[in-house]
Structures are given as structure tokens and as C-alpha cells.
Amino acid sequence: MADRAARTRDAIARARIIARRIGRRPDRQAFAAIEALEIDPHYDQCELCIATSAWRHVAEAGVKPRFVFAHPAILKPIPNASLHYRGIALLSLKRVQEIAGSVTTWERSPQTARVNDKKALRVCRLYNAVISSIIVDNTDWTLDNGYRNMLATIGITEDGSIRNIIGQEAEDAVKKRLVDWTRDKRLLLDTKNAAGGEWSLVGNTVMRFGSEPDIAFEKAGELAVLVEVKGGKDPAGALERLGAIKKTFDEAPVGCKNFLVVGVVTPTMRTRLGEMRMEKHFDIDDLLHDDRQWTAFANELFHHALRIAPEC
């Protein structure tokens, strides 16, 4: 029953996040930029891997080539136009990376992305070859078909990284619950530095949220307790997360008590965790959805380790 409830929660979180991401419609921003581009690039169909029959079909439909076929002169000033063409081509980020190189920065950080001529041409050829094939295989193809492909591609892309997105939201939820719990138990004294991720607690204790470590507790200026929160649920990234956990724990002072909150533990990871300098590890789902587990976690931190609260 517990596993079923956890799977249901993951399904709900997955659907909610994908719907939210699709609702933002980043493809519309890319399309608007392509539409507003003042230059009208010349398309060398052979050089850009555009099939003649596909080009003819688009021309006969009265659609401007720039809205269907990628061109380096478009990608260079508008890196996130990659999303528009990749969407029409129904290509995942992973597949594009395998064939032509990563375009993630182009699409997610276009303001700082740098697009060189060689890579732009390589990516355009990939997009256009696939788009041409789709158009040739579908004699009724319209630009609306391309828009539907874009939505499907956005959903597939988000689904591919959704476990880590869910994990990040869970990490934020753990931190929020810590703040709420310390407030409810009258352990929280001062929130003036909350914007910087710092809260003053009783017993000359400071709680800090950061990245390495994720959560740290200092007593009288000394690091007393740290908590690493790795909420990602993708088993494929478990060993990479394990390396980051070990690095943080190894760098902690000898007297510091180390705890781990984790989204997934593989058999190999479980063995290696047993070799680390760590007090205990907790499942992130248990903490957020089982009050008994949260109480056990809070007791470990605030009663046994920090000794600033009575046992609950």
C-alpha cells in the first residue's frame, strides 16, 4: 500500500509539473522571435539537407520557409529557435546531442549561449533532414501538425528529466518543513536573514540552507550537524549523487554529525552508504508523507544531535 501511495504521488507530481511546463509554451516565444527576425535568409536546400519535395509542399501551402526549416542565420541570433525546429522534428535533447551536439544551453539560456557556424550548420542539417522526412511521409502535413509535434516534444523532454524536477521540489519541501517545524516548536528566534537562507535558533544555533551542504547547523560558530538532501529519483544518477554526498561528508569536521535525506537508494548505493561517516539516512517520501518518520528525523536532529529540543 505504501509503495502504491508513493507511485500515485509521483504520478500526480509528474503530471502537474509537465502540465505547468507545457502551459508556459516556450515554443511560442521562439516562434515570435523567428517571426520578428528582420533578415530573410537564403536557403540552399542541398547544403541544409532539405528535401525538394518537402520544400515544394511548404511553398505550395503558403508557409514561409523560416517557420519550418532551420537556418544558421536564424539560430545564431535566436539560439532558442532550436526548440521550435527540434519540436517540429520530434527530436529529444538527448538524440540531438548524440548526433549533432548539445543544444540545451541554446534553448534554456539563450541570452548567454554562443552559437558557432560549424555547429549551427550541423544542427540545421539534422533538423531539416528529419522535418523533410516527416513532411514527405505525410502528404497532408500542415504547420499545425508541426505545432502539435512541438507540444509532444516539450512533454517528452520534461518527462525525461521529471524525476530530478520532482526531487528538487521535494528538497524544497523538506527545507520549508524544517522552518515550519522549528517555528511551531518555538525553536526559531530570528528570521531577518531568511532571504539569505539563514535562521537563528535557540541554543546559540544557526540553521543554514545552501548547496554544499544543503542544510547545515552551527552551534557557537562550529559546524555541528549537516544534512545532505538528494531528492532525485532517477536510479541512473544515483552513483553521481553518491559522489557528491561522500565529498560533503568527507569535508565535514570530525565532530560533525552527518545525515542524508534521499529519493532513491540502489543496492550498490546502499552498500557504499554503509561505508560513509554518517549517522542515518531517511527516505524523502517518508519524511514528507509520514508524520512518524518526520518526528524520528526531527528527534535525530534537534534532540539527539543538537540537543536544543525535548524528544517528541
Backbone bond lengths (Angstrom), bond angles and torsions (degrees), N, CA, C in turn:
res aa  C-N    CA-C-N  psi(-1)  N-CA   C-N-CA  omega(-1)  CA-C   N-CA-C  phi
1 M - - - 1.463 - - 1.525 111.63 -
2 A 1.355 115.04 -40.04 1.464 119.00 -179.31 1.520 110.55 -64.86
3 D 1.358 116.24 -41.34 1.464 120.05 178.62 1.522 110.86 -64.19
4 R 1.327 115.81 -40.07 1.466 119.72 179.73 1.524 110.24 -64.33
5 A 1.322 116.59 -42.15 1.473 120.16 178.97 1.518 110.52 -63.80
6 A 1.341 117.38 -39.78 1.465 120.61 179.25 1.519 110.48 -65.16
7 R 1.339 117.04 -41.40 1.474 120.05 178.92 1.523 111.01 -65.00
8 T 1.334 115.69 -38.34 1.470 119.18 178.22 1.521 110.73 -64.24
9 R 1.339 116.75 -42.94 1.475 120.19 178.50 1.525 110.46 -61.80
10 D 1.336 116.65 -41.75 1.458 119.88 178.56 1.522 111.40 -63.45
11 A 1.342 116.21 -40.62 1.465 120.16 179.69 1.522 111.13 -63.47
12 I 1.321 116.18 -41.78 1.467 120.63 179.11 1.525 110.01 -65.26
13 A 1.338 116.24 -45.72 1.461 119.93 -179.92 1.522 110.61 -62.82
14 R 1.332 116.57 -41.84 1.460 121.41 -179.97 1.530 110.65 -60.72
15 A 1.335 116.13 -49.07 1.462 120.39 -178.62 1.529 111.35 -63.03
16 R 1.343 115.85 -41.15 1.461 120.06 -179.29 1.519 111.70 -63.29
17 I 1.320 116.62 -44.23 1.460 120.58 -177.27 1.526 111.00 -68.83
18 I 1.339 116.86 -44.08 1.465 119.52 179.60 1.517 110.36 -62.14
19 A 1.348 116.44 -44.09 1.471 119.55 179.30 1.523 110.69 -60.89
20 R 1.325 116.90 -39.99 1.463 120.44 179.88 1.525 111.03 -65.67
21 R 1.330 116.36 -43.02 1.462 119.80 -178.95 1.528 111.43 -66.63
22 I 1.340 116.22 -43.70 1.460 119.03 178.47 1.519 110.28 -64.24
23 G 1.341 116.49 -37.20 1.459 120.58 -179.96 1.514 113.51 -61.00
24 R 1.327 116.49 -25.80 1.472 119.37 178.44 1.529 111.79 -72.91
25 R 1.334 116.40 -20.61 1.463 123.27 177.38 1.529 113.33 46.74
26 P 1.332 118.56 63.53 1.464 120.00 177.00 1.516 112.21 -62.24
27 D 1.343 116.77 -21.94 1.467 119.86 178.67 1.526 111.47 -65.31
28 R 1.346 116.65 -30.11 1.470 119.17 178.90 1.522 111.41 -67.25
29 Q 1.319 115.55 -37.58 1.464 119.14 176.96 1.529 110.54 -63.32
30 A 1.331 115.75 -42.44 1.453 119.80 179.30 1.529 110.66 -64.38
31 F 1.334 116.59 -43.20 1.462 120.45 -179.86 1.526 111.10 -62.31
32 A 1.341 116.33 -42.73 1.463 120.22 -179.33 1.528 110.64 -61.70
33 A 1.326 116.67 -38.77 1.466 120.10 179.47 1.516 110.65 -68.06
34 I 1.339 117.06 -39.87 1.466 120.35 177.54 1.523 110.14 -64.22
35 E 1.323 116.16 -41.83 1.467 121.14 -179.50 1.524 111.30 -64.05
36 A 1.350 116.87 -36.42 1.464 121.10 -176.05 1.531 113.28 -82.98
37 L 1.328 117.18 -10.00 1.458 120.30 -177.96 1.526 110.08 -59.52
38 E 1.318 116.46 127.99 1.462 120.52 -173.56 1.526 113.11 -77.72
39 I 1.320 117.08 -30.86 1.463 118.63 -179.04 1.524 109.97 -76.58
40 D 1.330 115.71 155.32 1.459 121.72 176.44 1.526 106.97 -120.61
41 P 1.345 117.40 90.52 1.463 119.79 -171.25 1.519 113.57 -64.18
42 H 1.329 115.15 147.14 1.467 120.89 175.84 1.522 108.79 -85.05
43 Y 1.315 116.88 129.70 1.458 122.13 -179.31 1.525 110.71 -98.90
44 D 1.314 116.63 115.56 1.458 122.48 169.84 1.527 105.60 -90.37
45 Q 1.310 117.14 100.12 1.457 121.29 -171.18 1.523 112.54 -58.42
46 C 1.311 116.96 -39.06 1.465 120.45 -179.40 1.529 110.55 -67.39
47 E 1.334 116.40 -49.10 1.462 120.56 -177.81 1.516 111.62 -63.30
48 L 1.327 117.65 -33.92 1.459 121.99 -175.49 1.527 113.24 -96.26
49 C 1.350 116.56 8.78 1.476 121.60 175.23 1.529 112.56 60.45
50 I 1.327 116.59 43.31 1.458 121.52 177.39 1.521 108.51 -103.38
51 A 1.309 117.28 122.65 1.464 121.13 179.85 1.522 110.23 -67.76
52 T 1.321 116.41 138.80 1.466 121.05 -177.10 1.528 111.56 -59.41
53 S 1.327 116.53 -42.61 1.464 119.62 -178.86 1.532 111.61 -66.88
54 A 1.323 116.90 -33.46 1.464 120.29 177.31 1.520 110.17 -69.37
55 W 1.306 116.35 -42.21 1.467 120.94 178.11 1.532 109.99 -60.97
56 R 1.338 116.58 -43.39 1.451 121.21 -179.42 1.524 110.61 -63.82
57 H 1.342 116.59 -42.06 1.455 120.53 -179.72 1.532 110.97 -60.55
58 V 1.318 116.97 -44.09 1.466 121.45 -179.61 1.529 110.37 -65.76
59 A 1.332 116.45 -41.98 1.469 120.99 179.83 1.526 110.63 -63.30
60 E 1.329 116.91 -43.46 1.466 121.05 -178.75 1.531 111.39 -67.80
61 A 1.331 115.96 -25.60 1.471 119.90 178.05 1.525 111.30 -80.72
62 G 1.336 117.13 -6.35 1.459 120.95 179.48 1.516 113.73 75.45
63 V 1.325 117.53 23.83 1.465 122.18 -179.27 1.524 109.12 -98.68
64 K 1.323 116.60 133.31 1.464 119.44 177.87 1.527 109.82 -64.84
65 P 1.320 118.15 135.90 1.473 121.75 -178.21 1.526 113.34 -54.76
66 R 1.319 117.06 -35.48 1.473 120.11 -176.35 1.527 112.66 -61.19
67 F 1.350 116.53 -24.13 1.463 119.28 -179.70 1.524 112.74 -82.05
68 V 1.322 116.86 -8.78 1.470 120.67 -176.65 1.525 112.19 -120.88
69 F 1.325 116.70 -43.95 1.459 120.65 -173.46 1.531 111.69 -108.81
70 A 1.323 114.75 135.26 1.463 120.68 -178.66 1.526 111.04 -74.92
71 H 1.327 114.83 149.91 1.463 121.38 179.20 1.528 108.01 -144.91
72 P 1.356 117.99 137.13 1.467 120.18 178.41 1.521 113.77 -54.59
73 A 1.344 116.26 -34.38 1.461 119.58 -179.51 1.525 112.23 -68.48
74 I 1.338 117.00 -13.48 1.467 121.30 175.22 1.522 110.28 -95.51
75 L 1.325 116.76 -43.42 1.459 120.68 -177.54 1.526 112.68 -66.74
76 K 1.326 117.28 -33.40 1.466 118.62 -177.41 1.530 112.44 -65.02
77 P 1.324 119.96 -48.54 1.476 118.19 177.72 1.529 113.24 -81.98
78 I 1.349 117.10 -19.22 1.464 120.97 -177.90 1.529 108.47 -129.63
79 P 1.330 118.37 76.64 1.472 119.97 -176.75 1.522 114.01 -57.51
80 N 1.355 117.28 -35.23 1.467 118.17 -178.10 1.524 112.87 -75.64
81 A 1.359 117.43 -0.63 1.464 119.98 170.26 1.523 110.01 -62.84
82 S 1.335 115.89 -18.35 1.465 120.45 175.52 1.526 111.00 -54.11
83 L 1.336 117.11 -39.35 1.457 120.72 -179.59 1.521 111.24 -61.09
84 H 1.327 116.56 -39.17 1.466 121.40 -179.47 1.529 110.46 -61.61
85 Y 1.318 116.69 -51.61 1.466 120.41 -176.38 1.526 111.56 -74.01
86 R 1.318 116.84 -37.42 1.467 120.22 177.88 1.526 110.02 -63.50
87 G 1.356 115.48 -36.46 1.455 119.90 178.47 1.518 111.94 -65.37
88 I 1.332 116.89 -45.18 1.464 120.11 178.04 1.526 110.07 -60.62
89 A 1.336 115.87 -35.68 1.460 121.02 -177.84 1.525 113.20 -81.46
90 L 1.343 117.40 -6.74 1.462 122.43 -179.07 1.536 111.92 56.85
91 L 1.326 116.14 41.01 1.459 121.50 -179.88 1.529 110.17 -104.47
92 S 1.305 116.29 136.00 1.459 120.40 175.82 1.521 109.42 -79.83
93 L 1.329 116.01 160.39 1.464 120.10 175.99 1.524 110.91 -59.29
94 K 1.322 116.13 -38.85 1.461 120.55 -178.89 1.518 111.05 -63.91
95 R 1.321 116.94 -43.19 1.470 119.82 -179.20 1.532 110.96 -66.47
96 V 1.318 116.84 -40.41 1.467 119.62 178.00 1.526 109.83 -62.04
97 Q 1.325 116.29 -42.79 1.462 119.95 179.95 1.521 111.40 -61.59
98 E 1.326 117.05 -40.39 1.457 120.96 -179.04 1.525 111.91 -64.11
99 I 1.321 116.40 -33.32 1.467 119.97 -174.01 1.527 113.17 -98.23
100 A 1.326 116.98 -42.82 1.466 119.57 -171.49 1.524 114.13 -126.12
101 G 1.318 118.05 -4.28 1.462 120.15 -178.17 1.519 111.34 107.14
102 S 1.312 116.56 158.73 1.461 121.62 -176.37 1.528 112.06 -68.60
103 V 1.334 115.31 136.55 1.468 121.19 175.10 1.523 109.92 -118.84
104 T 1.331 116.70 13.71 1.466 121.25 -176.72 1.525 111.48 -58.32
105 T 1.330 116.44 -45.57 1.464 120.01 179.97 1.519 111.00 -63.72
106 W 1.311 117.23 -38.66 1.465 120.02 178.42 1.523 110.48 -56.64
107 E 1.325 116.42 -44.03 1.457 120.92 -172.00 1.526 113.18 -84.05
108 R 1.333 117.03 -31.48 1.469 119.34 -173.76 1.521 113.85 -103.64
109 S 1.328 117.03 -20.39 1.473 120.66 177.12 1.525 109.55 -136.05
110 P 1.341 117.30 57.76 1.469 119.91 -173.70 1.531 114.06 -62.73
111 Q 1.337 116.71 -25.58 1.467 119.15 -178.09 1.517 111.84 -66.43
112 T 1.325 117.23 -29.87 1.472 120.87 -177.53 1.526 112.41 -109.34
113 A 1.326 117.89 -4.73 1.465 120.91 -177.01 1.522 111.33 -70.17
114 R 1.315 115.67 145.07 1.465 122.08 176.07 1.523 108.28 -118.99
115 V 1.340 116.66 122.35 1.464 121.81 -176.69 1.523 108.80 -110.53
116 N 1.333 116.83 112.33 1.468 118.73 178.88 1.528 110.67 -88.34
117 D 1.321 116.00 158.96 1.468 122.23 -173.64 1.526 113.09 -58.65
118 K 1.335 116.08 -43.90 1.463 120.31 -175.16 1.522 111.41 -63.71
119 K 1.319 116.08 -47.06 1.464 119.31 -179.00 1.522 111.15 -70.49
120 A 1.322 117.05 -37.62 1.463 120.20 179.09 1.521 110.52 -58.93
121 L 1.328 116.21 -43.11 1.461 120.40 179.78 1.520 110.54 -65.72
122 R 1.332 116.77 -41.42 1.467 120.95 -179.45 1.525 111.15 -63.03
123 V 1.326 116.36 -43.25 1.466 120.65 179.99 1.523 110.65 -68.17
124 C 1.324 117.13 -42.17 1.467 120.78 179.06 1.530 111.17 -60.23
125 R 1.311 116.78 -42.74 1.466 120.23 179.16 1.519 111.42 -61.28
126 L 1.336 115.97 -40.77 1.465 119.37 178.21 1.520 110.85 -63.62
127 Y 1.328 116.51 -51.26 1.460 120.16 -179.25 1.529 111.15 -58.46
128 N 1.306 116.88 -47.88 1.462 120.50 -174.90 1.524 112.73 -67.87
129 A 1.326 117.08 -35.83 1.470 119.98 178.41 1.527 110.00 -63.83
130 V 1.342 116.04 -42.59 1.465 119.60 -178.85 1.525 110.39 -72.00
131 I 1.325 116.76 -43.99 1.472 120.50 178.89 1.522 110.58 -60.32
132 S 1.323 116.39 -43.02 1.470 120.21 178.39 1.518 110.76 -58.84
133 S 1.325 116.23 -43.21 1.460 120.44 -179.67 1.519 111.10 -62.62
134 I 1.327 116.48 -41.64 1.470 120.42 179.30 1.524 110.76 -62.94
135 I 1.332 116.78 -43.19 1.464 121.11 -178.34 1.518 111.05 -67.80
136 V 1.321 116.13 -43.30 1.472 120.70 -178.61 1.524 110.64 -64.29
137 D 1.324 117.16 -36.83 1.465 120.77 -178.30 1.519 112.84 -77.44
138 N 1.349 116.99 -11.41 1.456 120.63 -177.79 1.523 108.64 -129.80
139 T 1.310 115.89 96.97 1.475 120.16 -175.28 1.522 112.31 -65.93
140 D 1.325 117.46 -17.73 1.466 120.99 179.38 1.533 111.75 -97.68
141 W 1.332 117.01 15.20 1.461 120.46 -175.15 1.520 111.17 -60.70
142 T 1.344 115.89 136.56 1.458 122.59 174.39 1.524 108.49 -132.79
143 L 1.325 115.54 169.36 1.464 119.23 178.04 1.525 111.02 -63.30
144 D 1.325 116.64 -28.60 1.468 119.66 175.61 1.526 110.85 -61.03
145 N 1.342 116.73 -36.41 1.468 119.65 174.87 1.518 109.91 -59.22
146 G 1.335 115.18 -40.97 1.460 120.01 179.06 1.513 111.91 -62.99
147 Y 1.333 117.07 -39.56 1.462 120.37 179.24 1.529 110.53 -64.99
148 R 1.324 117.19 -40.08 1.463 119.61 178.16 1.533 110.40 -64.50
149 N 1.331 114.94 -38.03 1.462 118.50 176.52 1.524 111.23 -60.93
150 M 1.336 115.62 -38.50 1.466 119.94 -179.75 1.521 111.22 -60.90
151 L 1.323 116.33 -46.79 1.463 119.78 -179.82 1.524 110.87 -61.61
152 A 1.327 115.67 -40.80 1.466 119.32 178.08 1.522 110.43 -63.11
153 T 1.335 116.72 -41.25 1.461 120.78 -178.81 1.518 111.28 -65.98
154 I 1.336 117.22 -41.50 1.468 120.42 177.76 1.525 109.55 -60.48
155 G 1.335 116.83 -43.95 1.455 120.53 179.27 1.512 112.15 -62.66
156 I 1.347 116.87 -42.75 1.463 121.28 179.42 1.524 110.11 -64.56
157 T 1.334 116.74 -42.81 1.459 120.87 -179.54 1.525 111.10 -62.01
158 E 1.332 115.66 -45.21 1.458 118.93 -179.71 1.522 111.16 -67.92
159 D 1.333 116.32 -37.92 1.458 119.01 179.59 1.524 110.85 -63.46
160 G 1.340 117.00 -33.63 1.452 120.25 -179.57 1.504 113.25 -65.51
161 S 1.328 118.09 -28.22 1.467 120.76 -178.41 1.521 112.35 -112.38
162 I 1.339 115.93 11.92 1.451 119.95 -169.73 1.518 113.30 -66.73
163 R 1.336 117.29 -31.89 1.461 118.64 -178.19 1.525 110.81 -62.86
164 N 1.313 116.15 -39.50 1.463 118.40 178.97 1.528 111.45 -72.25
165 I 1.338 116.65 -32.81 1.464 120.05 177.20 1.523 109.36 -65.43
166 I 1.345 115.98 -45.45 1.464 120.27 177.29 1.518 109.59 -60.16
167 G 1.337 115.65 -41.14 1.460 120.15 179.57 1.509 112.47 -60.80
168 Q 1.340 117.39 -41.96 1.458 120.97 -179.85 1.524 110.63 -65.29
169 E 1.332 116.40 -40.95 1.455 118.84 178.50 1.530 110.67 -64.82
170 A 1.345 116.28 -36.37 1.457 119.95 178.03 1.525 110.79 -66.67
171 E 1.334 117.23 -39.33 1.463 121.35 177.17 1.526 110.46 -59.82
172 D 1.324 115.47 -44.64 1.470 119.52 178.56 1.527 110.62 -62.80
173 A 1.342 115.79 -36.33 1.459 119.65 -179.92 1.527 111.37 -66.88
174 V 1.338 117.35 -37.26 1.468 120.97 177.48 1.526 109.69 -62.67
175 K 1.312 116.95 -45.13 1.464 120.61 -179.79 1.531 111.26 -63.73
176 K 1.316 115.73 -42.66 1.471 119.10 178.67 1.522 110.60 -62.50
177 R 1.326 116.38 -40.39 1.464 119.06 -178.59 1.526 111.02 -68.19
178 L 1.328 117.12 -33.16 1.465 119.62 175.72 1.527 111.50 -62.07
179 V 1.328 115.47 -43.28 1.469 119.19 178.66 1.516 110.29 -64.09
180 D 1.336 116.80 -46.12 1.467 120.35 -179.27 1.530 110.97 -63.07
181 W 1.340 116.80 -40.31 1.462 120.90 -177.79 1.530 111.40 -66.29
182 T 1.332 115.94 -44.63 1.474 118.39 179.62 1.516 111.13 -65.67
183 R 1.319 117.03 -32.71 1.467 120.15 176.88 1.534 110.07 -68.22
184 D 1.338 115.97 -46.14 1.469 119.93 -179.02 1.528 112.24 -62.58
185 K 1.329 116.27 -33.76 1.465 120.62 -178.15 1.532 112.13 -90.19
186 R 1.318 116.24 8.38 1.463 122.43 178.09 1.536 112.21 60.19
187 L 1.318 115.08 34.05 1.464 120.20 175.22 1.523 111.44 -95.38
188 L 1.325 116.40 -17.92 1.458 121.92 -175.99 1.524 109.83 -87.38
189 L 1.325 115.95 123.05 1.466 120.82 -177.56 1.516 113.15 -102.17
190 D 1.331 116.73 -39.38 1.465 120.15 -168.84 1.519 110.04 -144.96
191 T 1.348 117.09 132.71 1.468 121.52 179.08 1.530 111.85 -118.46
192 K 1.324 117.40 14.51 1.472 119.43 -174.35 1.522 112.63 -64.50
193 N 1.348 117.87 -23.85 1.464 120.86 178.85 1.520 111.98 -105.21
194 A 1.334 116.10 19.17 1.464 120.23 -176.65 1.525 111.88 -60.66
195 A 1.330 117.61 -35.42 1.467 120.55 179.83 1.525 111.16 -61.04
196 G 1.304 116.55 -27.74 1.462 121.10 178.06 1.512 112.73 -93.75
197 G 1.340 116.86 9.59 1.449 120.99 177.84 1.504 114.18 77.44
198 E 1.341 118.23 32.92 1.460 121.05 -177.35 1.526 110.27 -134.59
199 W 1.346 115.32 132.56 1.459 121.63 179.59 1.518 109.51 -130.51
200 S 1.321 116.42 134.99 1.461 121.27 177.63 1.529 109.44 -90.22
201 L 1.347 115.55 128.12 1.460 121.11 -179.73 1.523 110.13 -114.10
202 V 1.303 115.94 172.58 1.468 120.52 176.69 1.534 108.94 -65.79
203 G 1.349 115.97 167.54 1.456 120.43 176.59 1.512 113.91 70.11
204 N 1.359 116.25 28.63 1.458 120.08 178.73 1.531 111.35 56.38
205 T 1.338 114.59 40.64 1.475 121.69 -175.29 1.522 109.82 -115.26
206 V 1.325 116.22 140.85 1.459 122.72 176.51 1.529 108.64 -121.69
207 M 1.328 116.75 132.76 1.464 122.77 176.30 1.527 108.00 -105.77
208 R 1.333 116.33 124.61 1.463 121.17 -178.31 1.523 111.09 -122.76
209 F 1.339 115.99 137.79 1.459 121.92 174.57 1.528 108.16 -108.14
210 G 1.310 116.00 131.03 1.468 119.77 179.16 1.510 110.05 -151.35
211 S 1.320 115.97 -143.23 1.462 120.42 179.16 1.527 111.62 -118.22
212 E 1.314 117.83 -41.12 1.469 121.85 177.53 1.520 109.12 -138.52
213 P 1.326 117.89 95.49 1.470 128.43 -0.33 1.520 112.18 -79.75
214 D 1.325 115.37 167.57 1.462 119.90 -179.94 1.527 111.30 -69.44
215 I 1.338 116.01 -41.96 1.467 121.39 179.02 1.519 107.86 -136.23
216 A 1.315 116.52 127.22 1.465 120.63 179.99 1.517 109.67 -129.95
217 F 1.324 115.77 142.54 1.461 122.08 175.65 1.525 108.28 -120.11
218 E 1.319 115.84 125.05 1.461 121.02 177.80 1.524 109.38 -111.69
219 K 1.336 115.70 138.60 1.462 121.48 174.66 1.517 107.63 -120.47
220 A 1.317 115.04 122.26 1.467 120.93 -179.07 1.527 110.80 53.89
221 G 1.326 115.94 38.51 1.456 120.78 176.06 1.513 115.25 82.56
222 E 1.329 118.37 0.21 1.458 121.70 -179.12 1.534 109.86 -110.43
223 L 1.346 116.24 139.46 1.458 120.11 177.97 1.520 109.23 -68.31
224 A 1.327 116.81 116.38 1.467 121.32 -175.23 1.524 112.36 -107.20
225 V 1.331 116.68 -36.75 1.463 121.59 -177.42 1.520 108.70 -144.10
226 L 1.320 116.49 139.03 1.463 119.05 171.42 1.515 108.70 -133.41
227 V 1.323 113.98 150.44 1.459 121.59 179.97 1.524 107.88 -129.41
228 E 1.317 116.51 120.53 1.455 121.03 172.26 1.519 108.19 -93.01
229 V 1.334 117.14 129.93 1.459 122.06 179.88 1.518 107.93 -115.44
230 K 1.318 116.77 110.65 1.460 122.57 178.62 1.522 107.63 -120.96
231 G 1.332 115.26 88.31 1.457 120.03 -173.18 1.504 115.31 -86.33
232 G 1.345 118.94 -4.69 1.456 120.90 179.88 1.517 111.82 -59.26
233 K 1.342 116.64 140.48 1.462 120.70 -175.82 1.521 113.09 -111.46
234 D 1.301 117.56 10.82 1.457 120.54 179.02 1.529 109.14 -83.42
235 P 1.339 119.01 111.56 1.468 120.69 -178.94 1.519 112.65 -58.72
236 A 1.349 116.30 -28.41 1.465 119.71 -177.97 1.524 111.96 -64.57
237 G 1.333 117.51 -25.42 1.461 120.52 -179.30 1.516 113.25 -100.49
238 A 1.348 116.40 8.86 1.465 119.76 -174.39 1.521 112.58 -62.90
239 L 1.332 117.28 -44.65 1.463 119.88 -177.02 1.527 111.35 -68.75
240 E 1.331 116.55 -32.61 1.468 119.20 176.24 1.525 110.16 -65.38
241 R 1.326 116.41 -42.45 1.458 119.88 177.31 1.526 110.50 -64.96
242 L 1.334 115.59 -35.49 1.456 120.04 179.41 1.526 111.18 -60.81
243 G 1.335 116.25 -39.65 1.458 120.05 178.30 1.515 112.29 -61.67
244 A 1.340 116.33 -40.84 1.470 120.50 178.49 1.522 110.78 -66.80
245 I 1.335 116.22 -38.42 1.470 120.27 178.69 1.529 110.10 -62.72
246 K 1.326 116.16 -48.53 1.465 120.73 -178.30 1.523 111.38 -60.15
247 K 1.327 116.25 -41.81 1.468 120.76 -179.70 1.532 110.36 -60.03
248 T 1.330 116.25 -45.38 1.468 120.43 -179.86 1.523 111.14 -64.46
249 F 1.312 116.91 -45.76 1.462 120.48 -179.05 1.531 111.65 -65.09
250 D 1.333 116.34 -39.38 1.472 120.16 -178.81 1.523 111.80 -66.16
251 E 1.333 116.40 -30.62 1.461 120.15 -177.48 1.525 112.81 -85.67
252 A 1.327 117.21 -7.55 1.469 120.67 179.93 1.528 110.25 -73.23
253 P 1.342 117.50 148.57 1.473 120.03 176.87 1.526 111.28 -58.02
254 V 1.307 116.47 155.04 1.465 121.66 -176.48 1.523 112.42 -56.23
255 G 1.311 118.34 -39.53 1.458 120.97 -176.94 1.511 114.77 -81.59
256 C 1.328 117.15 -3.50 1.471 120.47 -176.90 1.523 110.09 -75.87
257 K 1.328 116.66 139.91 1.464 122.01 177.24 1.538 108.51 -97.29
258 N 1.325 115.69 124.71 1.458 122.01 -173.79 1.523 111.92 -106.04
259 F 1.342 115.42 134.35 1.460 121.55 178.13 1.529 108.78 -128.87
260 L 1.328 115.15 154.41 1.461 121.05 -179.84 1.518 109.96 -129.50
261 V 1.331 115.66 134.14 1.458 122.38 170.75 1.523 105.79 -116.26
262 V 1.325 117.24 123.13 1.460 119.78 -167.86 1.520 111.36 -135.87
263 G 1.339 115.49 148.11 1.462 121.26 -178.53 1.511 113.71 -85.95
264 V 1.333 117.34 -31.94 1.457 121.13 179.99 1.521 108.80 -149.56
265 V 1.331 116.27 142.82 1.464 121.81 176.70 1.526 108.13 -128.49
266 T 1.315 116.81 111.52 1.467 121.25 176.26 1.526 109.19 -80.61
267 P 1.344 118.66 162.85 1.464 120.35 178.04 1.520 113.56 -54.79
268 T 1.336 117.10 -43.36 1.468 120.35 178.72 1.519 110.78 -64.73
269 M 1.323 115.73 -41.20 1.455 120.53 179.74 1.521 110.70 -64.09
270 R 1.350 117.17 -38.83 1.458 121.09 -178.92 1.528 110.63 -61.68
271 T 1.336 115.68 -40.60 1.464 119.81 179.52 1.525 110.78 -63.93
272 R 1.323 116.30 -44.12 1.459 120.12 -177.27 1.529 112.23 -71.44
273 L 1.321 116.27 -31.65 1.463 118.77 177.42 1.522 110.49 -62.87
274 G 1.330 115.82 -34.73 1.457 119.69 179.38 1.517 113.27 -66.20
275 E 1.330 117.00 -16.23 1.466 121.63 -179.67 1.525 112.10 -94.97
276 M 1.329 117.27 -4.65 1.460 120.60 -176.05 1.521 112.23 -89.40
277 R 1.313 115.39 159.58 1.475 121.80 175.35 1.530 107.53 -81.55
278 M 1.324 114.23 89.08 1.456 119.96 -172.71 1.520 109.64 -148.44
279 E 1.331 116.62 141.93 1.466 121.22 179.49 1.535 110.41 -75.05
280 K 1.327 115.85 -59.70 1.462 120.87 -177.66 1.525 109.47 -154.02
281 H 1.339 115.54 162.14 1.459 119.19 170.02 1.530 109.23 -126.51
282 F 1.340 115.18 149.68 1.458 122.44 -176.66 1.519 109.81 -127.28
283 D 1.323 115.77 147.22 1.463 121.79 175.72 1.528 109.03 -80.27
284 I 1.327 116.65 131.53 1.466 120.27 -174.22 1.527 112.18 -65.82
285 D 1.341 117.31 -35.33 1.470 120.35 177.43 1.521 110.94 -64.50
286 D 1.353 115.76 -41.27 1.465 119.26 179.43 1.528 111.02 -61.21
287 L 1.326 116.41 -42.09 1.465 119.42 -177.98 1.517 111.76 -63.66
288 L 1.320 116.22 -39.31 1.457 119.71 -173.54 1.529 113.42 -85.11
289 H 1.335 117.50 -18.33 1.462 118.93 -173.90 1.525 114.44 -127.66
290 D 1.327 116.97 2.61 1.463 120.20 177.71 1.528 107.84 -131.45
291 D 1.326 116.31 109.10 1.462 120.52 -176.01 1.528 112.52 -61.33
292 R 1.319 117.00 -31.39 1.465 119.32 178.71 1.527 111.32 -65.98
293 Q 1.324 116.07 -39.98 1.452 119.99 178.29 1.531 111.03 -67.87
294 W 1.330 115.39 -39.25 1.468 117.97 177.57 1.527 110.78 -63.39
295 T 1.322 116.95 -40.95 1.462 120.67 178.66 1.525 111.05 -62.29
296 A 1.335 116.45 -40.62 1.466 120.31 178.22 1.528 110.48 -63.52
297 F 1.321 116.17 -40.78 1.467 121.73 178.68 1.533 110.41 -64.19
298 A 1.328 115.81 -47.50 1.467 120.71 -179.18 1.522 110.93 -63.07
299 N 1.329 117.08 -39.17 1.469 120.16 177.60 1.525 111.71 -62.20
300 E 1.336 115.96 -41.17 1.464 119.72 179.70 1.534 110.45 -61.73
301 L 1.318 115.65 -42.91 1.473 119.47 -176.49 1.531 111.92 -74.06
302 F 1.322 115.61 -58.06 1.465 120.14 -166.14 1.535 114.54 -89.97
303 H 1.339 116.18 -25.00 1.470 118.25 179.00 1.532 111.34 -96.82
304 H 1.333 117.38 -57.95 1.460 120.37 -174.48 1.531 113.32 -75.95
305 A 1.330 117.49 -43.71 1.471 119.98 -174.76 1.522 112.98 -86.00
306 L 1.328 117.08 -52.45 1.467 120.50 -176.46 1.523 113.22 -89.20
307 R 1.327 116.74 -25.18 1.473 122.94 179.79 1.533 112.13 56.25
308 I 1.333 114.80 47.71 1.465 118.85 177.76 1.529 111.62 -119.99
309 A 1.358 116.56 4.40 1.454 119.37 -179.91 1.519 109.80 -147.26
310 P 1.336 117.58 148.46 1.469 119.72 175.09 1.529 110.33 -69.36
311 E 1.300 116.67 158.35 1.462 120.08 178.94 1.514 109.83 -68.64
312 C 1.324 114.87 136.59 1.474 120.24 -178.64 1.535 110.70 -85.22
